[in-house]
Amino acid sequence: MIVFAVIGAGADFVIRKTVEAHVFNATQRAAVDWIASMRPGLIPEPAETSPEDPSGQVHFLQLVDSHGRVVAASPSAADSPALSTARPSAHDPIQYLKACSAPGECVLLTAMLPAPTLIGGGEPHYVYAGVKEPPLLSGHRLEAGTAALVLLASAASAWIMWQVVGRTLRPVAAIREKVSEATVGDASLRLPEPPGDDEIARLARASNRFLDQLEKLMADQRRFASMVSHELRSPAAALRAQIEEALLYPDDVDPHEALRGALRSTERFQRIIDELLTYTRVKRTVASAPEPVDLTALVRAELGTRPPRGKPVRLHAATERLVVLGTRLHLLGVLSNLLANAQRHAHSQVEVTVERGGDHAVLIVQDDGDGIAAEDRERVFEPFVRLADGRQRDPGGSGLGLAISREAATTHGGSLTVEDSPRGARFVLRLPLMDTTAANPHSGRAPAIGDAGTPLQPARA
């Protein structure tokens, strides 16, 4: 409203000055034409029309002497007194005036001082050329019209803003109403996504992507909590049974044997808790000190330090350096998990291959055991999942080793899968190769890997 009022006031001023300028130009031309036709001793009767007047007619022309007497005039001004008492001087020979005889009856004038030689007697005379004030300028018509336009423009702009703001905020209201229906236990809420690509639509889509991730995270947490409670129930029940048996039958139970059994149960508790902590760190924590790691050299070093017990391991390694960016300790843990798992399930030997596969370093751990059924090749990477053969070969395992290994591979930007093989299980680890030509391989941020000081636990699949 204030803006339109300012614009209206400015427009009113400009229109008034423009109309007045046109009128004064016309009256000045009429006065100049009349003065130009005068000769000493000859004053022609003025004409009321001016051919150069774009407005039409100059209604009043008068020649007035210094005593205010009308010497000559146009027919419209012949019977009227002098149009003005203004007296132009030699320093100000042209004046623009407004003379009013009554409210609403005003004349816009140009007053000029002709050269004294044109009129005999040497007495100064004055020429007045006037036009009735245009209706647009008389009274307050212009101000009233401008005020009406200001009010109309303000009302129109208010209505347009109401419509635009309402249309813009309508999706916000729908989003707010949907959010008000949300509950803590229900993560399936999704916000309505308005059409288009404005900020509100992008915000709704980004919020829904976040809610998708949140729902998945909550589902993972519920599933993980359920699996943890299930996995811890067995050692807890065994420990309770051992203690209760020792208390109820003190004469039949060897206390030292009961304590040794309780110690074994607590050790399993501790092992499961340690593996849970490792899994959580690998899954959620960002590595603090990534470094270039030669995967081929890492595998050779690990095989050289492993104890001779277990099935033999044969290495097929590429001669080139396969450098990846990561945490050496965690990559050693993945390798240790895969080797331990392969040696546990192999019949006679384990084969390890390190090679380049495009822009990835590929580590293959192949055993000659019974293998893994196709429907179980993804399940073995889930926390606490242990197949029947794994439970039989390692009854005390927790089923977290392969889950930890896959998380470590994923957070390194790679993958860990079970692929088809003629015999046994074939675990394939792929890690993106580092650009060894870069001037500063440490300048980039490493992928999330886990705490640098947490070793990965042996596999229990």
C-alpha positions as CSV (number, residue, x, y, z in Angstrom):
1,M,0.0,0.0,0.0
2,I,2.7,2.5,0.9
3,V,4.6,1.7,-2.3
4,F,1.6,2.3,-4.4
5,A,0.9,5.5,-2.5
6,V,4.4,6.8,-3.3
7,I,4.0,5.7,-6.9
8,G,0.6,7.5,-7.1
9,A,2.0,10.7,-5.6
10,G,4.9,10.7,-8.0
11,A,2.6,10.0,-11.0
12,D,0.2,12.8,-9.8
13,F,3.1,15.2,-9.7
14,V,4.5,14.2,-13.1
15,I,1.1,14.4,-14.8
16,R,0.3,17.8,-13.4
17,K,3.7,19.2,-14.4
18,T,3.5,17.7,-17.8
19,V,0.0,19.1,-18.6
20,E,1.0,22.5,-17.2
21,A,4.2,22.5,-19.3
22,H,2.1,21.8,-22.5
23,V,-0.3,24.6,-21.6
24,F,2.4,27.1,-20.8
25,N,4.2,26.2,-24.0
26,A,1.0,26.9,-26.0
27,T,0.4,30.2,-24.2
28,Q,4.0,31.3,-24.7
29,R,3.8,30.6,-28.4
30,A,0.6,32.5,-28.7
31,A,2.1,35.5,-26.9
32,V,5.2,35.4,-28.9
33,D,3.2,35.2,-32.2
34,W,1.1,38.2,-31.2
35,I,4.1,40.3,-30.1
36,A,5.9,39.4,-33.4
37,S,2.9,40.9,-35.3
38,M,3.1,44.2,-33.5
39,R,4.5,47.3,-35.1
40,P,5.1,50.8,-33.7
41,G,1.8,52.5,-33.7
42,L,0.0,49.3,-34.9
43,I,-1.3,46.6,-32.6
44,P,-3.3,44.0,-34.5
45,E,-6.2,42.2,-33.0
46,P,-5.0,38.8,-31.6
47,A,-6.3,35.6,-32.8
48,E,-7.6,33.1,-30.2
49,T,-6.2,30.0,-31.9
50,S,-2.6,29.1,-32.3
51,P,-1.7,26.6,-35.1
52,E,1.1,25.2,-33.0
53,D,-1.1,24.7,-29.9
54,P,-1.6,20.9,-29.5
55,S,-4.3,21.5,-27.0
56,G,-6.5,23.5,-29.3
57,Q,-7.3,27.2,-28.4
58,V,-5.6,29.9,-26.4
59,H,-8.7,31.5,-25.0
60,F,-7.4,34.8,-23.6
61,L,-4.9,37.3,-25.0
62,Q,-4.5,40.8,-23.5
63,L,-2.2,43.8,-23.8
64,V,-2.2,45.7,-20.5
65,D,-0.4,49.0,-19.8
66,S,1.4,49.9,-16.6
67,H,-1.8,51.2,-15.0
68,G,-3.6,47.9,-15.5
69,R,-5.8,49.1,-18.3
70,V,-6.5,46.6,-21.1
71,V,-5.2,48.2,-24.4
72,A,-6.0,45.3,-26.7
73,A,-7.5,41.9,-26.2
74,S,-8.9,38.8,-27.9
75,P,-12.7,38.6,-28.1
76,S,-12.9,36.2,-25.1
77,A,-10.9,38.6,-22.9
78,A,-12.1,42.0,-24.2
79,D,-14.7,42.6,-21.5
80,S,-12.5,41.2,-18.7
81,P,-10.2,43.1,-16.5
82,A,-6.5,42.4,-16.6
83,L,-5.9,38.7,-16.3
84,S,-3.1,39.3,-13.7
85,T,-1.4,42.0,-11.8
86,A,2.0,40.3,-12.3
87,R,4.5,42.6,-14.0
88,P,7.4,41.0,-15.8
89,S,10.6,43.0,-15.7
90,A,13.6,43.3,-17.9
91,H,15.4,40.8,-15.7
92,D,12.4,38.4,-15.7
93,P,10.6,39.1,-19.0
94,I,8.6,35.8,-19.0
95,Q,6.5,34.5,-16.1
96,Y,4.2,31.5,-15.8
97,L,1.2,32.1,-13.6
98,K,-2.1,30.7,-12.4
99,A,-5.0,33.2,-11.8
100,C,-8.3,32.2,-10.2
101,S,-11.4,34.4,-10.2
102,A,-13.4,31.9,-8.2
103,P,-12.9,28.3,-6.9
104,G,-12.7,26.0,-10.0
105,E,-12.4,29.0,-12.4
106,C,-8.7,29.4,-12.9
107,V,-6.6,30.4,-15.9
108,L,-3.0,29.3,-16.7
109,L,-1.1,32.3,-17.9
110,T,2.1,33.3,-19.6
111,A,3.0,37.0,-18.9
112,M,5.6,38.6,-21.2
113,L,7.2,42.1,-21.4
114,P,7.4,43.3,-25.1
115,A,10.1,45.6,-26.2
116,P,9.2,49.2,-25.4
117,T,9.9,50.3,-29.1
118,L,7.0,48.2,-30.3
119,I,4.4,50.3,-28.5
120,G,4.5,54.1,-28.6
121,G,4.9,56.4,-25.7
122,G,7.8,54.5,-24.0
123,E,5.4,53.2,-21.3
124,P,5.9,49.5,-20.4
125,H,3.1,47.2,-21.5
126,Y,2.5,43.6,-20.7
127,V,1.1,40.7,-22.7
128,Y,-0.9,38.0,-21.0
129,A,-1.8,34.8,-22.9
130,G,-4.1,32.4,-20.9
131,V,-5.9,29.1,-21.2
132,K,-8.7,27.9,-18.9
133,E,-7.2,25.3,-16.5
134,P,-7.8,21.8,-18.0
135,P,-10.5,19.8,-16.1
136,L,-7.9,17.2,-15.2
137,L,-6.1,19.9,-13.1
138,S,-9.0,21.8,-11.7
139,G,-10.2,21.0,-8.2
140,H,-8.9,17.6,-7.0
141,R,-9.9,15.4,-9.9
142,L,-6.3,14.3,-10.6
143,E,-5.7,13.5,-6.9
144,A,-9.0,11.6,-6.6
145,G,-8.3,9.6,-9.8
146,T,-4.8,8.8,-8.6
147,A,-6.1,7.8,-5.1
148,A,-8.7,5.5,-6.8
149,L,-6.0,3.9,-8.9
150,V,-3.8,3.4,-5.9
151,L,-6.6,1.7,-4.0
152,L,-7.5,-0.4,-7.0
153,A,-3.9,-1.4,-7.5
154,S,-3.4,-2.2,-3.8
155,A,-6.6,-4.3,-3.8
156,A,-5.5,-6.2,-6.9
157,S,-2.0,-6.8,-5.6
158,A,-3.3,-7.9,-2.3
159,W,-5.6,-10.4,-4.0
160,I,-2.8,-11.6,-6.2
161,M,-0.5,-12.0,-3.3
162,W,-3.2,-13.8,-1.4
163,Q,-3.6,-16.3,-4.2
164,V,0.1,-16.7,-4.8
165,V,0.9,-17.1,-1.1
166,G,-2.0,-19.4,-0.6
167,R,-1.0,-21.6,-3.6
168,T,2.6,-21.6,-2.3
169,L,1.7,-22.4,1.3
170,R,-0.9,-25.0,0.4
171,P,1.8,-27.7,0.1
172,V,3.4,-26.5,3.3
173,A,0.0,-26.9,5.1
174,A,-0.3,-30.4,3.7
175,I,3.2,-31.3,4.9
176,R,2.5,-29.8,8.3
177,E,-0.8,-31.8,8.6
178,K,1.0,-35.0,7.6
179,V,3.9,-34.4,10.1
180,S,1.3,-33.8,12.9
181,E,0.2,-37.4,12.3
182,A,3.7,-38.8,12.9
183,T,4.3,-41.0,15.9
184,V,7.6,-42.1,17.5
185,G,7.0,-45.8,16.8
186,D,5.9,-45.4,13.1
187,A,8.7,-44.6,10.7
188,S,6.5,-45.2,7.6
189,L,5.4,-41.6,7.4
190,R,6.1,-39.9,4.0
191,L,5.4,-36.3,3.2
192,P,3.3,-35.3,0.2
193,E,5.5,-34.2,-2.7
194,P,4.0,-31.2,-4.6
195,P,4.6,-31.1,-8.4
196,G,7.3,-28.9,-9.8
197,D,10.9,-28.2,-8.9
198,D,10.6,-25.3,-6.4
199,E,12.2,-25.2,-3.0
200,I,9.2,-26.7,-1.2
201,A,9.1,-29.7,-3.7
202,R,12.8,-30.3,-3.3
203,L,12.5,-30.0,0.5
204,A,9.7,-32.6,0.5
205,R,11.7,-35.0,-1.7
206,A,14.8,-34.6,0.4
207,S,12.8,-35.1,3.6
208,N,11.2,-38.3,2.1
209,R,14.7,-39.6,1.2
210,F,15.8,-38.9,4.7
211,L,12.7,-40.7,6.1
212,D,13.5,-43.7,3.9
213,Q,17.0,-43.9,5.4
214,L,15.6,-43.4,8.9
215,E,13.1,-46.2,8.4
216,K,15.7,-48.5,7.1
217,L,18.0,-47.6,10.0
218,M,15.3,-48.2,12.6
219,A,14.4,-51.5,11.0
220,D,18.1,-52.5,11.1
221,Q,18.4,-51.5,14.7
222,R,15.3,-53.4,15.7
223,R,16.5,-56.5,13.8
224,F,20.0,-56.1,15.2
225,A,18.6,-55.7,18.8
226,S,16.5,-58.8,18.3
227,M,19.4,-60.8,17.0
228,V,21.7,-59.6,19.8
229,S,19.2,-60.6,22.5
230,H,18.7,-64.0,20.8
231,E,22.4,-64.6,20.6
232,L,23.1,-63.6,24.1
233,R,20.2,-65.7,25.5
234,S,22.0,-69.0,25.0
235,P,25.3,-68.2,27.0
236,A,23.2,-66.4,29.6
237,A,21.0,-69.5,30.1
238,A,24.0,-71.8,30.1
239,L,25.7,-69.7,32.8
240,R,22.6,-69.5,34.9
241,A,22.1,-73.3,34.7
242,Q,25.7,-73.9,35.7
243,I,25.4,-71.6,38.7
244,E,22.0,-72.9,39.8
245,E,23.2,-76.5,39.5
246,A,26.3,-75.8,41.6
247,L,24.1,-74.1,44.3
248,L,21.3,-76.7,44.3
249,Y,23.5,-79.8,44.3
250,P,26.7,-78.8,46.1
251,D,27.5,-82.4,47.0
252,D,27.2,-83.7,43.4
253,V,28.8,-80.9,41.5
254,D,32.5,-80.2,41.4
255,P,32.8,-76.5,42.2
256,H,36.0,-76.1,40.2
257,E,34.4,-77.7,37.2
258,A,31.3,-75.4,37.7
259,L,33.7,-72.4,37.8
260,R,35.5,-73.5,34.7
261,G,32.1,-73.9,32.9
262,A,31.0,-70.4,34.1
263,L,34.4,-69.0,32.9
264,R,33.8,-70.5,29.4
265,S,30.4,-69.0,29.3
266,T,31.7,-65.5,30.3
267,E,34.4,-65.8,27.7
268,R,31.8,-66.4,25.1
269,F,29.9,-63.4,26.4
270,Q,33.0,-61.3,26.1
271,R,33.8,-62.6,22.6
272,I,30.3,-61.8,21.4
273,I,30.4,-58.3,23.0
274,D,33.8,-57.6,21.5
275,E,32.6,-58.6,18.0
276,L,29.5,-56.5,18.4
277,L,31.6,-53.5,19.3
278,T,33.8,-54.2,16.3
279,Y,30.9,-54.5,14.0
280,T,29.4,-51.3,15.3
281,R,32.7,-49.4,14.9
282,V,33.2,-50.7,11.3
283,K,29.6,-49.8,10.4
284,R,29.3,-46.4,11.9
285,T,32.8,-44.9,12.6
286,V,35.0,-42.9,10.3
287,A,38.6,-43.8,9.9
288,S,41.1,-41.2,11.2
289,A,44.3,-42.3,9.4
290,P,43.9,-43.9,6.0
291,E,47.0,-44.8,4.1
292,P,48.1,-46.4,0.8
293,V,48.2,-50.1,1.2
294,D,49.9,-52.5,-1.3
295,L,47.3,-55.4,-1.2
296,T,49.7,-57.9,-2.7
297,A,52.4,-57.2,-0.1
298,L,49.8,-57.2,2.6
299,V,48.6,-60.7,1.6
300,R,52.2,-62.0,1.4
301,A,53.0,-60.6,4.8
302,E,49.9,-62.1,6.4
303,L,50.5,-65.6,4.9
304,G,54.1,-65.4,6.0
305,T,53.2,-64.8,9.7
306,R,50.3,-67.3,10.0
307,P,51.0,-70.4,12.1
308,P,51.5,-73.6,10.1
309,R,48.4,-75.3,11.6
310,G,45.3,-75.7,9.5
311,K,44.9,-76.4,5.8
312,P,47.7,-75.2,3.5
313,V,47.3,-72.0,1.6
314,R,48.6,-71.4,-1.9
315,L,49.1,-67.9,-3.2
316,H,48.7,-66.7,-6.8
317,A,49.7,-63.0,-6.8
318,A,50.2,-60.5,-9.5
319,T,53.7,-59.0,-9.9
320,E,52.5,-55.4,-10.1
321,R,51.7,-53.3,-7.1
322,L,48.0,-53.1,-6.3
323,V,47.7,-50.0,-4.1
324,V,44.4,-49.2,-2.3
325,L,43.6,-46.4,0.2
326,G,42.5,-47.7,3.6
327,T,43.3,-48.8,7.0
328,R,45.9,-51.6,7.1
329,L,44.7,-53.1,10.3
330,H,41.1,-53.5,9.0
331,L,42.2,-54.9,5.7
332,L,44.3,-57.4,7.6
333,G,41.2,-58.3,9.7
334,V,39.2,-58.9,6.5
335,L,42.0,-61.2,5.1
336,S,42.3,-63.0,8.4
337,N,38.5,-63.6,8.6
338,L,38.4,-65.0,5.0
339,L,41.4,-67.2,5.5
340,A,40.2,-68.6,8.9
341,N,36.7,-69.2,7.4
342,A,38.2,-71.0,4.3
343,Q,40.6,-73.1,6.3
344,R,37.8,-74.2,8.6
345,H,35.6,-75.4,5.7
346,A,38.3,-76.6,3.3
347,H,38.9,-80.4,2.7
348,S,42.5,-80.2,1.7
349,Q,43.7,-76.7,0.8
350,V,42.9,-73.0,0.3
351,E,43.9,-70.9,-2.7
352,V,44.4,-67.1,-2.5
353,T,44.6,-65.0,-5.7
354,V,45.5,-61.3,-5.9
355,E,45.0,-59.7,-9.3
356,R,43.8,-56.5,-11.1
357,G,40.3,-56.3,-12.3
358,G,39.8,-53.1,-14.3
359,D,40.2,-50.2,-11.8
360,H,39.9,-52.5,-8.8
361,A,42.2,-54.8,-6.9
362,V,40.7,-58.3,-6.5
363,L,41.3,-60.7,-3.7
364,I,39.9,-64.2,-4.2
365,V,39.9,-66.8,-1.3
366,Q,38.8,-70.2,-2.6
367,D,38.5,-73.4,-0.6
368,D,37.7,-76.9,-1.8
369,G,35.0,-77.6,0.8
370,D,31.3,-78.3,0.3
371,G,30.6,-74.7,-0.7
372,I,27.6,-72.4,0.0
373,A,24.2,-72.9,-1.5
374,A,23.1,-70.1,-3.8
375,E,20.2,-69.1,-1.6
376,D,22.6,-68.7,1.4
377,R,25.3,-66.6,-0.3
378,E,23.8,-63.3,1.0
379,R,22.6,-64.6,4.3
380,V,26.1,-65.6,5.4
381,F,27.0,-61.8,5.5
382,E,24.1,-61.0,7.9
383,P,25.0,-60.6,11.6
384,F,24.6,-63.8,13.7
385,V,23.6,-65.9,10.7
386,R,25.4,-69.3,11.0
387,L,24.8,-72.1,8.7
388,A,24.5,-75.7,10.0
389,D,28.0,-76.7,8.8
390,G,29.5,-73.6,10.5
391,R,27.7,-74.3,13.8
392,Q,29.1,-77.9,13.7
393,R,32.7,-76.9,12.9
394,D,32.8,-74.0,15.4
395,P,30.1,-74.2,18.0
396,G,31.4,-71.2,20.0
397,G,31.2,-68.8,17.1
398,S,28.9,-65.7,17.0
399,G,28.3,-65.4,13.2
400,L,29.7,-61.8,13.1
401,G,33.0,-62.3,11.3
402,L,31.7,-62.2,7.7
403,A,29.3,-59.4,8.5
404,I,32.2,-57.3,9.9
405,S,34.3,-58.2,6.8
406,R,31.6,-57.0,4.4
407,E,31.0,-53.8,6.3
408,A,34.8,-53.1,6.2
409,A,34.8,-53.8,2.4
410,T,31.8,-51.5,1.9
411,T,33.2,-48.7,3.9
412,H,36.4,-48.9,1.9
413,G,34.3,-48.3,-1.3
414,G,34.5,-51.9,-2.4
415,S,32.5,-55.1,-2.1
416,L,32.7,-58.6,-0.7
417,T,30.6,-61.4,-2.3
418,V,30.4,-65.1,-2.8
419,E,30.7,-66.1,-6.4
420,D,30.1,-69.3,-8.4
421,S,32.9,-71.9,-8.3
422,P,33.3,-75.5,-9.5
423,R,33.9,-76.6,-5.9
424,G,34.0,-75.1,-2.5
425,A,33.3,-71.5,-1.5
426,R,34.7,-68.6,-3.5
427,F,34.9,-65.3,-1.6
428,V,35.8,-62.3,-3.8
429,L,36.9,-58.9,-2.3
430,R,37.1,-55.9,-4.6
431,L,38.7,-52.6,-3.6
432,P,39.1,-49.5,-5.8
433,L,42.7,-49.0,-6.8
434,M,44.4,-45.8,-5.7
435,D,45.8,-43.4,-8.3
436,T,49.5,-44.0,-7.7
437,T,50.4,-41.0,-9.9
438,A,48.8,-38.5,-7.6
439,A,51.2,-36.2,-6.0
440,N,49.7,-36.4,-2.5
441,P,47.7,-39.6,-2.0
442,H,46.8,-38.6,1.5
443,S,45.1,-35.3,0.4
444,G,41.6,-36.9,-0.2
445,R,39.3,-38.0,2.5
446,A,39.2,-41.7,3.1
447,P,36.0,-43.7,3.2
448,A,34.5,-44.6,6.6
449,I,36.3,-47.7,7.8
450,G,36.3,-47.9,11.5
451,D,38.6,-47.1,14.5
452,A,42.2,-47.6,13.6
453,G,43.0,-49.5,16.7
454,T,40.2,-52.2,16.6
455,P,41.3,-55.5,15.0
456,L,38.6,-57.5,13.2
457,Q,37.6,-60.8,14.7
458,P,37.9,-64.2,13.0
459,A,35.0,-65.3,10.9
460,R,32.4,-67.6,12.5
461,A,30.2,-68.5,9.5
